Amino acid sequence: MFPLLCGLLCLCALVCGQPARGQAADDGKRYICRAIPLSGDASCPVTLLPELNAGSQEEELRNTVMQLRETILQQKETISKQIGTINELTTKLSLCASATDEGKYEKGASWGKEKQNTMGDVPRDPNDTIDSLGKTMQGLKDRLENLEQQQLRANISGAAFPSELRDLLQRRLGELEKQLLKKVNNLEEEKSMLSNATAAYRLKTESTLNALVERISELEKGGGDFKSPEQFKLSLPQRTNYLYGRITKSLPEMYAFTLCMWIKSSASPGIGTPFSYGVPGQANEIVLIEWGNNPIELLINDKVAQLPLEVRDGRWHHICISWTTRDGQWDAYQDGEKLGTGDNLAAWHPIKPGGVIILGQEQDVVGGRFDAGQAFVGELSQVNIWDRVLKPVEIQSMANCSSYIPGNVISWLATNVEVFGRGAFKRPLEMCQERLPNA
């Protein structure tokens, strides 16, 4: 059955497909052959197609091809522009990121002179920087708007605008905006910190200048009323850690010394520290101290000897302490009389040179770190130091005001004594006349 059906179809195709004799081979008509069943009509019906114009069909196809080509070129140009924009935005974002990493102060972000601008159009001044960043941001937004307008025109013309590209640009622009806003905030914080630091420095400078002016006034006032260079006293009326006097000279290396002074105090308990000499590595090279209910102590190289002196009655007293490195021998005098002696106090230890002499405070480090609990309260005068052991007659002559012997190492002169702290003063004093009522 199947071979018979194929044979009928082929016969029909041959009969219907050949043109009639005497007719042109191409009459402008087209014929369609189709299979029919065996029981159907064998007259080979033909369905005519509408007549087509070959020239108009070719022209229509050509126009379609040209439109497609133009659309492809437009899309290619748009994509090229967007790729360039993406690269430029990526470069800007990288520069901003490097500016954020590199632009640091010593305690924060910085626009220091040694730093180069991380964006080519960013000025060095923070205010100009903020304006320039704002302009850059606005320019990027304008470019994004242009891209959106191009998308709109592409939609109107039927061309497709890549939504992925638009999303990428918006995302990159958002990240760049965050970076710029962070930079602006950092600049504002730096500006505020610089303003505060400048104000604090100005206040500190003004305070220092005022202190210097007061200090100069005190020195001018204190030095002009003295009848002689040694006729003055140092007054330390309060127990604080900022009132003290300082000897401008230091000690040489010594193997013996004598320290004498006039002292007046009624502080309790303990008069504090009228004298201390500290050197690098040993703050207690020479210290005279009375603290708490303990007697007056002499420290040499941090070794201690207790002295049988009593000066806590509010009267002027003349005291002298002599010491020699040989066997560590020491003697203590009060008002010209030897009250105590001893030995083995820092034996064979030479007094080290180049230290700091402080009157009224005990040094925990050389020249500083004072403790108010160990501060001297009272008045001092004629603090002198010799590099030898004075004879008892010399000490007695100074104590009864029959003579005055200035120290050959440290002498009591107004130019040798500096005063520190509000409330500490150098005042005129005629020692023996002021001491007479006490007698």
Sequence and secondary structure as in RCSB ss.txt:
>XXXX:A:sequence
MFPLLCGLLCLCALVCGQPARGQAADDGKRYICRAIPLSGDASCPVTLLPELNAGSQEEELRNTVMQLRETILQQ
KETISKQIGTINELTTKLSLCASATDEGKYEKGASWGKEKQNTMGDVPRDPNDTIDSLGKTMQGLKDRLENLEQQ
QLRANISGAAFPSELRDLLQRRLGELEKQLLKKVNNLEEEKSMLSNATAAYRLKTESTLNALVERISELEKGGGD
FKSPEQFKLSLPQRTNYLYGRITKSLPEMYAFTLCMWIKSSASPGIGTPFSYGVPGQANEIVLIEWGNNPIELLI
NDKVAQLPLEVRDGRWHHICISWTTRDGQWDAYQDGEKLGTGDNLAAWHPIKPGGVIILGQEQDVVGGRFDAGQA
FVGELSQVNIWDRVLKPVEIQSMANCSSYIPGNVISWLATNVEVFGRGAFKRPLEMCQERLPNA
>XXXX:A:secstr
 HHHHHHHHHHHHHHHHS  TTS S  S         TTS  S          HHHHHHHHHHHHHHHHHHHHHH
HHHHHHHHHHHHHHHHHHHHHHHHHHH   SSS    TTS  SSTT  SSHHHHHHHHHHHHHHHHHHHHHHHHH
HHHHHHHT    HHHHHHHHHHHHHHHHHHHHHHHHHHHHHHHHHHHHHHHHHHHHHHHHHHHHHHHHHHHHHHS
 SSTT EEEEE S  SS EEEESS    BSEEEEEEEEE   SS  EEEEEEEETTEEEEEEEEE TTS  EEEE
TTEEEE     TTSSEEEEEEEEETGGGEEEEEETTEEEEEE  SSTT  B SS EEEES   SBTTB   GGGB
  EEEEEEEEESS   HHHHHHHHTTS     SSB   GGGEEEESTT EEEE  HHHHHGGG 
